[in-house]
Amino acid sequence: LDGIPRDRPYRTTAAGYTFIPNISALYELEDVRGYEAMTFRRLFDTYPLWCVHQPVWFNRVDDPTKPFLSFLNVRYFLLPEGMAPPPGWPTIAGDLGIRLVENPNALARAFAPAMFRVEPNDGVALETLHQIDDYARLGIVDGIPGQPTGVWIPNGDASVTIRSYSPDGITLDVSGGKPTLVATSFTAWPGWRLEVDDKRAQLSRYNHAFLSFVVPAGRHHVELEYLPGSFVVGAWTSGLTVFSLAVAGLVRLRRRAPPLVSRDGPA
């Protein structure tokens, strides 16, 4: 695991029953497999594209070469003893029969696909995703104003540079000569907020369960942050409660304090 860079936003996972994913938290690694009985329904719909669902456990990955895993930003794989790395995948380290290999096809957490298709029908979108073998080239968006549905549309050629990253947010510089759809592998839970050049902007669903957005031509600063309204309301409520308790405590202390006295009598 020392061979996995910690300064780049890439995910790590393992094949079969190697390195059960709750261990990943001990090493501060993002593991795409998860470890929960409940999850986002749209993400669940994508499981056949990349994993074997195991109820009340984790999503087992048997084939590291599944194209959707590259879309999910999975760059580093732990392979069990006896499992050879896919052709062209370099071995970074190996010990105790386990091999750490690198997926050279992994996509960044945010990127500009070569082409996209607008498909508002979820069933058709999922069916189309099963036919894609290169997610750097093709992807599905649920809707873009002014764009036709059901046809592949060439995307803008903007460059997307990641400036900062955390599991609940990313900062990007996007630069291009045409309007461009920027795709991400952030799951589209309600609560994500997008700002382009410090102004709120619209998000769309991408590849059924993830986030995307369109930036106009030119150079732009983009911030994507997970900040649900319920969290904001809860934070304000908690802050006001603490402030009220502090004020009430000060008032009670002042009332209980004895009067000041001097040598000449009460002040």
Sequence and secondary structure as in RCSB ss.txt:
>XXXX:A:sequence
LDGIPRDRPYRTTAAGYTFIPNISALYELEDVRGYEAMTFRRLFDTYPLWCVHQPVWFNRVDDPTKPFLSFLNVR
YFLLPEGMAPPPGWPTIAGDLGIRLVENPNALARAFAPAMFRVEPNDGVALETLHQIDDYARLGIVDGIPGQPTG
VWIPNGDASVTIRSYSPDGITLDVSGGKPTLVATSFTAWPGWRLEVDDKRAQLSRYNHAFLSFVVPAGRHHVELE
YLPGSFVVGAWTSGLTVFSLAVAGLVRLRRRAPPLVSRDGPA
>XXXX:A:secstr
 TTS SSS  EEEEBTTSS GGGGGGGT  BTT   S   HHHHHTGGGT B  TTS  BB  TT HHHHHTTEE
EEEE TT    TT  EEEEETTEEEEE TT   SEE  SEEEE   HHHHHHHHTT S TTTEEEES  TT  BS
SEEE    EEEEEEEETTEEEEEEEESS EEEEEEEE  TTEEEEETTEEE  EEETTTEEEEEE SEEEEEEEE
E  HHHHHHHHHHHHHHHHHHHHHHHHHHHHS   EETTEE 
